[in-house]
């Protein structure tokens, strides 16, 4: 018998629990009595199985233990037959271990053991619980916002109880309860879909959470809006917006009484016109015309019509309203008759003195304070809220009408924002060569640079923003398209900044009204702006291109043609 076959036989015997090597060297000359043996004939698997089931393994082991005694006498054919019989018996007596029970996942395309499957289910449950917790916390923010509205501290048990009492009173469900109205609906999402995969369940939780949040916010907002506290808060917000829309002492008295804004308008309107006529102040043409025609009383809007109270506030200061006497001091009795406007103007001029700002803005809207601008923006936001909530007349509008209303409000907001950014850009441009510029530079420990901006916080921003493309010289741009009005947005797209746009527009006005050429018009504007800044003309923005004119280099000696255009 071949050596390799012998080794295989020994291995199968040992698997059955028999050691055939102990018989090696024995019975080499002993002949078998029974010629039918395990090495000559194939055994019947079913017969062996029946023998094993009926009498156990003892008889089978005895038969093969006897067979092992003659192992050394077998040839290759007999060896192969015995090997096959041993394998058949081993399959019955020593069956291979059954595969461990597991669960096949179609999604992952793999089989999990029981432990792996339990571990996976626990991880999935943790993810589901985390998603439910997140959605629950989002919903709880509705209560937090309501507590802030009611000025309650949720960390205090007493305030928490007050919140629950308020919700019960106004029919707001307790979303924290595990009911179908609260976070219990999130657990129900999982319970109702036990066979859904993890991704679908997470998506369903997120969807249900958003729906629950929207419902909670909607019901809470509606309850707040209908409650006395909500109505009082809404009234307070609108009163605050109205108050901020008219800042200062000139509006403090309201529309009635001896010190009302109506009284101030009547007093300061002729005074402002007279001061302009005398050259004490300089009003833009549109402002002067608006005051004279009393357009502010016709309801045209703050950006188109100049309010005398605002104009007086800018030129003479807010405290100047305290200096205006009551109407009796002007000699006006109950009949309303009294001295002429000229007399009242003279009295008022003696009381308020010189203006603190001589040259007014280029348009009536420039007389608004930054706070009044912001109040107007807040008012438009309040209108948007009313539209979205369908308040008043908005509730009866069609979808198309609502869209048109929202578009109008957003257009007004954009217009107000653009005007505010132009009138209050957030910084003032100061020449680094001026006295003030040098003082700021020294204080901040920086090198003075011409025309650097100083922010509202008082920090100098030395970044020089250069136009991306070459722009025309101001004198050239003033001639270009002379028949067309200068547009802020168009000039900005060409590369001019806000200050340069203002200079160009003022110079264009001078060209049209005074018949000046571009260079002289720019010098005229420079003189006006130097007076407004309180510096000599040669010190004002020396690095700006003010055009070409004879004697421009003589500014250093304080002379030159430009001095002819100084405003006094």
TATA-V933898 format. One record per pair of residues at least 12 apart in sequence whose ideal C-beta (glycine too) atoms are under 10 Angstrom apart, sorted by the first residue. I is the first residue (numbers start at 1). J is the second residue. Records with the same first field share a line. If there is no record, write none. Layout:
I = J ; J
//
This chain:
1 = 71 ; 72 ; 73 ; 74 ; 75 ; 76 ; 77 ; 78 ; 79 ; 80 ; 82
2 = 75 ; 76 ; 79 ; 80
5 = 74 ; 75 ; 76 ; 78 ; 79 ; 80 ; 82 ; 83
6 = 20 ; 71 ; 72 ; 74 ; 76 ; 79 ; 83
8 = 79 ; 80 ; 82 ; 83 ; 86 ; 87
9 = 39 ; 68 ; 71 ; 74 ; 79 ; 80 ; 82 ; 83 ; 86
10 = 24 ; 68 ; 71
11 = 83 ; 86
12 = 64 ; 82 ; 83 ; 84 ; 85 ; 86 ; 87 ; 89 ; 90 ; 94
13 = 64 ; 65 ; 67 ; 68 ; 71 ; 82 ; 83 ; 86 ; 90
15 = 86 ; 87 ; 89 ; 90 ; 93 ; 94
16 = 57 ; 60 ; 61 ; 64 ; 65 ; 68 ; 86 ; 87 ; 89 ; 90 ; 93 ; 94
17 = 57 ; 61 ; 64 ; 65 ; 90 ; 93 ; 94
18 = 61 ; 62 ; 64 ; 65 ; 66 ; 67 ; 68 ; 86
19 = 65 ; 68
20 = 64 ; 65 ; 67 ; 68 ; 69 ; 70 ; 71 ; 72
21 = 68 ; 71
22 = 68 ; 69
23 = 65 ; 66 ; 67 ; 68 ; 69 ; 70 ; 71 ; 72
24 = 68 ; 69 ; 71 ; 72
25 = 72
26 = 69 ; 70 ; 72
27 = 69 ; 70 ; 71 ; 72 ; 73
28 = 70 ; 72 ; 73
29 = 73
30 = 69 ; 70 ; 73
31 = 70 ; 73
32 = 66 ; 67 ; 69 ; 70 ; 73
34 = 66
37 = 63 ; 66 ; 67 ; 70 ; 74 ; 78 ; 81 ; 82 ; 85
38 = 63 ; 64 ; 66 ; 67 ; 68 ; 70 ; 78 ; 81 ; 82 ; 84 ; 85 ; 86 ; 89
39 = 67 ; 70 ; 71 ; 73 ; 74 ; 75 ; 77 ; 78 ; 79 ; 80 ; 81 ; 82 ; 83 ; 85
40 = 74 ; 77 ; 78 ; 81 ; 82 ; 85
41 = 81 ; 85
42 = 81 ; 84 ; 85 ; 88
43 = 60 ; 63 ; 81 ; 84 ; 85 ; 86 ; 88 ; 89
44 = 88
45 = 85 ; 88 ; 89 ; 91 ; 92
46 = 92
48 = 60 ; 63 ; 85 ; 88 ; 89 ; 91 ; 92 ; 93
49 = 88 ; 89 ; 91 ; 92 ; 93
50 = 92
51 = 63 ; 89 ; 92
52 = 89 ; 92 ; 93
53 = 92
56 = 93
57 = 89 ; 92 ; 93 ; 94
60 = 89 ; 92 ; 93
61 = 89 ; 93
63 = 85 ; 89
64 = 82 ; 85 ; 86 ; 89 ; 90 ; 93
67 = 82 ; 85 ; 86
68 = 82 ; 86
70 = 82
99 = 111
100 = 113 ; 114 ; 115
101 = 113 ; 114
102 = 114 ; 115 ; 116 ; 117
103 = 116 ; 117 ; 118 ; 120 ; 121
104 = 117
105 = 117 ; 120 ; 197
106 = 197
107 = 197 ; 198 ; 199
108 = 120
120 = 198
121 = 198
123 = 198
124 = 197 ; 198 ; 201 ; 202
125 = 190 ; 198
127 = 198 ; 199 ; 201 ; 202 ; 205
128 = 186 ; 187 ; 189 ; 190 ; 198 ; 201 ; 202 ; 205
129 = 187 ; 190 ; 205
130 = 202 ; 205
131 = 186 ; 189 ; 190 ; 198 ; 201 ; 202 ; 203 ; 204 ; 205 ; 206 ; 209
132 = 183 ; 186 ; 187 ; 189 ; 190 ; 202 ; 205 ; 208 ; 209
133 = 183 ; 186
134 = 186 ; 205 ; 206 ; 209
135 = 183 ; 185 ; 186 ; 189 ; 205 ; 206 ; 207 ; 208 ; 209 ; 210 ; 211 ; 212 ; 213
136 = 175 ; 176 ; 178 ; 182 ; 183 ; 186 ; 209 ; 212 ; 213
137 = 183 ; 209
138 = 209 ; 210 ; 212 ; 213 ; 216
139 = 175 ; 176 ; 182 ; 183 ; 186 ; 209 ; 210 ; 212 ; 213 ; 214 ; 215 ; 216 ; 217
140 = 154 ; 175 ; 176 ; 183 ; 213 ; 216
141 = 213 ; 216 ; 217
142 = 172 ; 175 ; 212 ; 213 ; 214 ; 215 ; 216 ; 217 ; 218 ; 219 ; 220 ; 221
143 = 160 ; 163 ; 164 ; 167 ; 172 ; 174 ; 175 ; 176 ; 216 ; 220
144 = 163
145 = 217 ; 220 ; 221 ; 224
146 = 163 ; 166 ; 167 ; 170 ; 172 ; 216 ; 217 ; 220 ; 221 ; 223 ; 224 ; 230
147 = 159 ; 160 ; 162 ; 163 ; 166
149 = 166 ; 220 ; 221 ; 224 ; 227 ; 229 ; 230 ; 233
150 = 162 ; 163 ; 166 ; 224 ; 227 ; 229 ; 230 ; 233
151 = 229
152 = 166
164 = 176
166 = 223 ; 224 ; 227 ; 229
167 = 219 ; 220 ; 223
169 = 223 ; 227
170 = 219 ; 220 ; 222 ; 223 ; 224 ; 226 ; 227 ; 229 ; 230
171 = 219 ; 222 ; 223 ; 226
172 = 216 ; 219 ; 220 ; 222 ; 223 ; 224 ; 227
173 = 215 ; 216 ; 219 ; 220
175 = 212 ; 213 ; 215 ; 216 ; 219 ; 220
181 = 212 ; 215 ; 216 ; 219
182 = 212 ; 216
183 = 208 ; 209 ; 212
185 = 205 ; 208 ; 209 ; 211 ; 212 ; 215
186 = 204 ; 205 ; 206 ; 208 ; 209 ; 212
187 = 205 ; 208
188 = 208
189 = 201 ; 202 ; 203 ; 204 ; 205 ; 206 ; 207 ; 208 ; 209
190 = 202 ; 204 ; 205 ; 208
192 = 204
221 = 389
222 = 389
225 = 389 ; 391
234 = 382 ; 385 ; 391
237 = 378 ; 382 ; 385
238 = 378 ; 379 ; 382
240 = 375 ; 378
241 = 374 ; 375 ; 376 ; 377 ; 378 ; 379 ; 380 ; 381 ; 382
242 = 375 ; 379
243 = 371 ; 375
244 = 369 ; 371 ; 372 ; 373 ; 374 ; 375 ; 376 ; 378 ; 379
245 = 302 ; 368 ; 369 ; 371 ; 372 ; 373 ; 374 ; 375 ; 376 ; 378 ; 379
246 = 261 ; 302 ; 307 ; 309 ; 310 ; 368 ; 369 ; 371 ; 372 ; 375
247 = 310 ; 313 ; 318 ; 368 ; 369 ; 370 ; 371 ; 372 ; 375
248 = 261 ; 309 ; 310 ; 312 ; 313 ; 314 ; 317 ; 318 ; 319 ; 321 ; 369 ; 371 ; 372
249 = 261 ; 264 ; 309 ; 313 ; 317 ; 318 ; 319 ; 320 ; 321 ; 322 ; 324
250 = 263 ; 264 ; 265 ; 268 ; 307 ; 308 ; 309 ; 310 ; 311 ; 312 ; 313 ; 318 ; 320 ; 321 ; 324
251 = 264 ; 307 ; 309 ; 310 ; 313 ; 321 ; 372
252 = 264 ; 318 ; 321
253 = 321
258 = 326 ; 327 ; 328
259 = 321 ; 322 ; 324 ; 326
261 = 307 ; 308 ; 309 ; 310 ; 321
262 = 297 ; 309
263 = 309 ; 324 ; 326 ; 327
264 = 307 ; 308 ; 309 ; 312 ; 313 ; 321 ; 324
265 = 291 ; 294 ; 296 ; 297 ; 307 ; 308 ; 309 ; 311 ; 312
266 = 308 ; 327 ; 344
267 = 308 ; 309 ; 312 ; 321 ; 324 ; 325 ; 327 ; 330 ; 341 ; 344 ; 345 ; 348
268 = 291 ; 308 ; 309 ; 311 ; 312 ; 313 ; 315 ; 316 ; 320 ; 321 ; 324 ; 344 ; 345 ; 348 ; 352
269 = 291 ; 292 ; 294 ; 296 ; 297 ; 306 ; 307 ; 308 ; 309 ; 311 ; 312 ; 341
270 = 291 ; 292 ; 308 ; 340 ; 341 ; 342 ; 344 ; 345 ; 348
271 = 308 ; 312 ; 316 ; 324 ; 341 ; 344 ; 345 ; 346 ; 347 ; 348 ; 349 ; 352
272 = 287 ; 288 ; 291 ; 292 ; 306 ; 308 ; 311 ; 312 ; 315 ; 316 ; 345 ; 355 ; 360
273 = 288 ; 291 ; 292 ; 308 ; 311 ; 341 ; 345
274 = 341 ; 342 ; 344 ; 345 ; 346 ; 348 ; 349
275 = 312 ; 315 ; 316 ; 345 ; 348 ; 349 ; 352 ; 355 ; 358
276 = 288 ; 291 ; 292 ; 311 ; 315 ; 360
278 = 345 ; 349
279 = 358 ; 567 ; 568
280 = 315 ; 349 ; 354 ; 355 ; 358
281 = 311 ; 312 ; 314 ; 315 ; 316 ; 354 ; 355 ; 357 ; 358 ; 359 ; 360
282 = 315 ; 355 ; 357 ; 358 ; 359 ; 360 ; 528 ; 531 ; 532 ; 567
283 = 306 ; 311 ; 315 ; 359 ; 360 ; 361 ; 364
284 = 306 ; 359 ; 360 ; 361 ; 362 ; 363 ; 364 ; 366 ; 506 ; 509
285 = 362 ; 509 ; 513
286 = 304 ; 305 ; 306 ; 362 ; 363 ; 364
287 = 305 ; 306 ; 311 ; 360 ; 361 ; 362 ; 363 ; 364 ; 365 ; 366 ; 367
288 = 306 ; 311 ; 360
289 = 305 ; 306 ; 364
290 = 304 ; 305 ; 306 ; 307 ; 308 ; 311 ; 363 ; 364
291 = 305 ; 306 ; 307 ; 308 ; 311 ; 364
292 = 306
293 = 305 ; 306
294 = 308
295 = 307 ; 364
296 = 308 ; 309 ; 310 ; 311 ; 364
300 = 364
301 = 364 ; 365
302 = 364 ; 365 ; 367 ; 368 ; 372 ; 373 ; 376 ; 416 ; 419
303 = 363 ; 364 ; 365 ; 366 ; 367 ; 368 ; 376 ; 415 ; 416 ; 419
304 = 363 ; 364 ; 365
305 = 364 ; 365
306 = 360 ; 361 ; 363 ; 364 ; 365 ; 366 ; 367
307 = 364 ; 367 ; 368
308 = 367
309 = 321 ; 367
310 = 364 ; 365 ; 366 ; 367 ; 368 ; 369 ; 372
311 = 360 ; 361 ; 364 ; 366 ; 367
312 = 324 ; 348 ; 352 ; 355 ; 367
313 = 357 ; 367 ; 369
314 = 355 ; 356 ; 357 ; 360 ; 361 ; 366 ; 367 ; 368 ; 369
315 = 352 ; 354 ; 355 ; 356 ; 357 ; 358 ; 359 ; 360 ; 367
316 = 348 ; 352 ; 353 ; 354 ; 355 ; 356 ; 357
317 = 352 ; 353 ; 355 ; 356 ; 357
318 = 369
319 = 352 ; 356
320 = 348 ; 351 ; 352 ; 353 ; 355 ; 356
321 = 352
322 = 351 ; 352
323 = 348 ; 350 ; 351 ; 352 ; 353
324 = 344 ; 347 ; 348 ; 351 ; 352
325 = 344 ; 347 ; 348 ; 351
327 = 344
329 = 344 ; 347 ; 351
330 = 343 ; 344 ; 347 ; 348
331 = 343 ; 344 ; 347
332 = 344
357 = 532
358 = 528 ; 531 ; 532 ; 534 ; 567 ; 568
359 = 506 ; 528 ; 529 ; 531 ; 532 ; 567
361 = 422 ; 423 ; 502
362 = 422 ; 423 ; 502 ; 505 ; 506 ; 509
363 = 419 ; 422 ; 423
365 = 415 ; 416 ; 419 ; 420 ; 422 ; 423
366 = 419 ; 422 ; 423 ; 424
367 = 423
368 = 416 ; 419 ; 420 ; 423 ; 424
369 = 423 ; 424
370 = 420 ; 423 ; 424 ; 426 ; 456
371 = 424
372 = 420
373 = 416 ; 417 ; 419 ; 420 ; 421 ; 423 ; 424
374 = 416 ; 417 ; 420 ; 424
376 = 412 ; 413 ; 415 ; 416 ; 417 ; 419 ; 420
377 = 412 ; 413 ; 416 ; 417 ; 420
379 = 409 ; 412 ; 413 ; 416
380 = 408 ; 409 ; 410 ; 411 ; 412 ; 413 ; 414 ; 415 ; 416 ; 417
381 = 409 ; 413
382 = 409
383 = 405 ; 406 ; 408 ; 409 ; 412 ; 413
384 = 405 ; 406 ; 409 ; 410 ; 413
386 = 405 ; 409
387 = 401 ; 402 ; 403 ; 405 ; 406 ; 408 ; 409
388 = 402 ; 406
390 = 402
393 = 405
394 = 406
418 = 488 ; 489
419 = 488
421 = 498
422 = 488 ; 498 ; 501 ; 502
423 = 498
424 = 456
425 = 453 ; 456 ; 497 ; 498 ; 499
426 = 453 ; 455 ; 456 ; 457
427 = 452 ; 453 ; 454 ; 455 ; 456 ; 457 ; 459 ; 460 ; 461 ; 498 ; 499
428 = 453 ; 454 ; 455 ; 456 ; 499 ; 533
429 = 450 ; 451 ; 452 ; 453 ; 454 ; 497 ; 498 ; 499 ; 500 ; 533 ; 541 ; 544
430 = 448 ; 450 ; 451 ; 452 ; 453 ; 454 ; 460 ; 533 ; 535 ; 541
431 = 448 ; 449 ; 450 ; 451 ; 452 ; 533 ; 535 ; 539 ; 540 ; 541 ; 542 ; 543 ; 544
432 = 446 ; 447 ; 448 ; 449 ; 450 ; 451 ; 452 ; 460 ; 462 ; 542 ; 543
433 = 448 ; 449 ; 450 ; 451 ; 535 ; 538 ; 539 ; 540 ; 541 ; 542 ; 543
434 = 448 ; 450 ; 451 ; 530 ; 533 ; 534 ; 535 ; 536 ; 539 ; 540 ; 541 ; 542
435 = 534 ; 535 ; 536 ; 539
436 = 454 ; 533 ; 534 ; 535 ; 539
437 = 449 ; 450 ; 451 ; 452 ; 454 ; 460 ; 535 ; 539
440 = 452 ; 454 ; 458 ; 459 ; 460
441 = 454 ; 460 ; 462
443 = 458 ; 460
444 = 458 ; 459 ; 460 ; 462
445 = 460
446 = 459 ; 460 ; 462
447 = 462
448 = 460 ; 462
449 = 462 ; 464 ; 543
450 = 464 ; 541 ; 542 ; 543 ; 544
451 = 464 ; 499 ; 541 ; 542 ; 543 ; 544
452 = 464
453 = 465 ; 497 ; 499
465 = 497
466 = 495
467 = 494 ; 495 ; 496 ; 497 ; 500
468 = 495
469 = 494 ; 495
470 = 495
471 = 491 ; 494 ; 495 ; 496 ; 500
472 = 494 ; 495 ; 496 ; 504
473 = 518 ; 522 ; 545 ; 547 ; 548
474 = 496 ; 500 ; 503 ; 504 ; 507 ; 518 ; 519 ; 521 ; 522 ; 525 ; 544 ; 545 ; 546 ; 547
475 = 504 ; 507 ; 517 ; 518 ; 519 ; 520 ; 521 ; 522 ; 545 ; 546 ; 547 ; 548 ; 549
476 = 518 ; 545 ; 547
477 = 491 ; 494 ; 496 ; 500 ; 504 ; 507 ; 508 ; 518
478 = 503 ; 504 ; 505 ; 507 ; 508 ; 510 ; 511 ; 516 ; 517 ; 518 ; 519 ; 521 ; 522 ; 547
479 = 508 ; 511 ; 517 ; 518
480 = 494 ; 518
482 = 508 ; 511 ; 512 ; 518
485 = 505 ; 508
486 = 501 ; 504 ; 505 ; 506 ; 507 ; 508 ; 509
487 = 501 ; 505
488 = 501 ; 502 ; 505
489 = 501
491 = 504 ; 505
499 = 529 ; 541 ; 544
500 = 544 ; 545
502 = 525 ; 529
503 = 521 ; 522 ; 525 ; 526 ; 529 ; 541 ; 544 ; 545 ; 546
504 = 518 ; 521 ; 522 ; 525
505 = 525
506 = 521 ; 522 ; 524 ; 525 ; 526 ; 528 ; 529
507 = 519 ; 520 ; 521 ; 522 ; 523 ; 524 ; 525 ; 526 ; 546 ; 547
508 = 521 ; 525
509 = 521 ; 524 ; 525
510 = 522 ; 523 ; 524 ; 525 ; 528 ; 565
511 = 524
514 = 565
516 = 565
517 = 547 ; 549
518 = 547 ; 548
519 = 546 ; 547 ; 548 ; 549 ; 550 ; 552 ; 561 ; 562
520 = 547 ; 549 ; 561 ; 562 ; 564 ; 565
521 = 547 ; 565
522 = 544 ; 545 ; 546 ; 547 ; 548 ; 549 ; 562 ; 565
523 = 537 ; 546 ; 547 ; 549 ; 552 ; 560 ; 561 ; 562 ; 563 ; 564 ; 565 ; 566
524 = 562 ; 564 ; 565 ; 566 ; 567
525 = 546 ; 565 ; 567
526 = 538 ; 540 ; 541 ; 542 ; 544 ; 546 ; 547 ; 555 ; 562 ; 565 ; 566
527 = 540 ; 562 ; 563 ; 564 ; 565 ; 566 ; 567 ; 568
528 = 540 ; 565 ; 566 ; 567
529 = 541 ; 544 ; 567
530 = 562 ; 565 ; 566 ; 567
531 = 566 ; 567 ; 568
532 = 567
536 = 555 ; 558 ; 563 ; 566
537 = 555 ; 558 ; 560 ; 562 ; 563 ; 565 ; 566 ; 567
538 = 552 ; 554 ; 555 ; 556 ; 557 ; 558 ; 559 ; 560 ; 562 ; 563
539 = 555
540 = 555
542 = 555 ; 556
546 = 562
547 = 562
549 = 561 ; 562
551 = 563
//
